[in-house]
Amino acid sequence: MDNEILRELHFDKETGGLFYQEVRYLLIRPETLMAFQKAIEKEMGEKASQIFYQSGFEGGSLSSKKYQEAFGFSDTQIIHFMIEMGSQIGWGKCELERFDPSEHIT
């Protein structure tokens, strides 16, 4: 499989940032993120899971808006692009379970 996302990543030596379409990304071991999540959940309980969910939702929303502007994607196209992008940047195999464009989450 050709990995278009990795091929188009840009490293800014001056800032130390890794970018795709001017959106900054961070390479981090999954174990680091999992250990952080477990430690926070131990201290905060269910509230920690809600915070992690909301943080992921916020980041995904910002990325989807940027890529819709950059590529002119429809709602359906951006979903498929982000699913493919997720696997190309190491989040694992992602699949769309349900999409109802009439539902709007704010």
N, C-alpha and C positions, 0 to 999 in steps of 0.2 A: 504494500500500500504506500502510495506517495503521501508524504506528510507536508501539505502546503502551509500549515500554520507554523511549524518549526522552521521551515525554509524562509518564511517572511518575518521571523522575529528579528528585532533590532536591539543591539546592545549599545547603550549610551555610556561610553567610558567616563565622561565627565561626572555624571550623576550616579553611575553604577546601576542604572535601571535597565530592565529588560522589557521591551515594548512590542506589541502587535497593534497596528493601526492606532498608534498613540495611546493605547491603553496599557498601563503598566501591569506586569505579571511578576510573580515571585516563585522561584523554584524552591520547594521545601519538601523534605521527606515526609511521606504520609504518617510514619510513626511519630514524628514530632507533633503533627497536628492532632493525632489521636491521643497522645499522652496529655497534651494541653486540654483537649475536650474532656477527657476522663477526670483530670484534676479539678477542673472547674465544676463539672457535674457533681463530684464528691463534695465540694464546698457549697454549691448552690442548689443542688437537686434539679428538679424539673425546669426551673427558671433558666438554667444554663442551656438546656436543649432549645428552648424558645429563642434565646439570644443567638445561638449558632444558626438556627433556621433563618431568623430575620437578617442576620449578617450575610448569609449566603444569598438570600432573596435580593437584598439591596445590591450586592455586587453583580449578580446576574442581571438585574434590571438595568443597571448603569451600562453594562457591557452590551446588552441587547439593543438599547437605544442608540449607542454609539455605532454599532455595526449596521443597524437599520439605516441610519443616516449615511454611513460610508458606502454601503452597497445598494441601498434602495430596496431592501428586502421587505416583503409582506410579513404579516404576523406568522404565517405558516412557514415561510422561508427562513425567518430568523430562528424559529424553534429547531428546524432541521440543521441549520448551520451551527447552532450552539451545541446540539447533541454531537455532531461530528467534531466540532472543535474540542469539546470536553474529552473525547477519546484521544484526540491527537496531542493534547497537552498532558496526558497522563492520569485523567480522572477515572479511567476504566471504561468499559463498554456501557454506553447509555442507550436506553430505549424509551420511546414515547409511549406511555400507557394510556393517556387520555388528553385530549385537547378540545376545549369548547370555547371558541372565540367570543361567544356571547357572555361568558363569565369574565368579569374584570375584577382583579384583586388589587386593592390599593394599600 
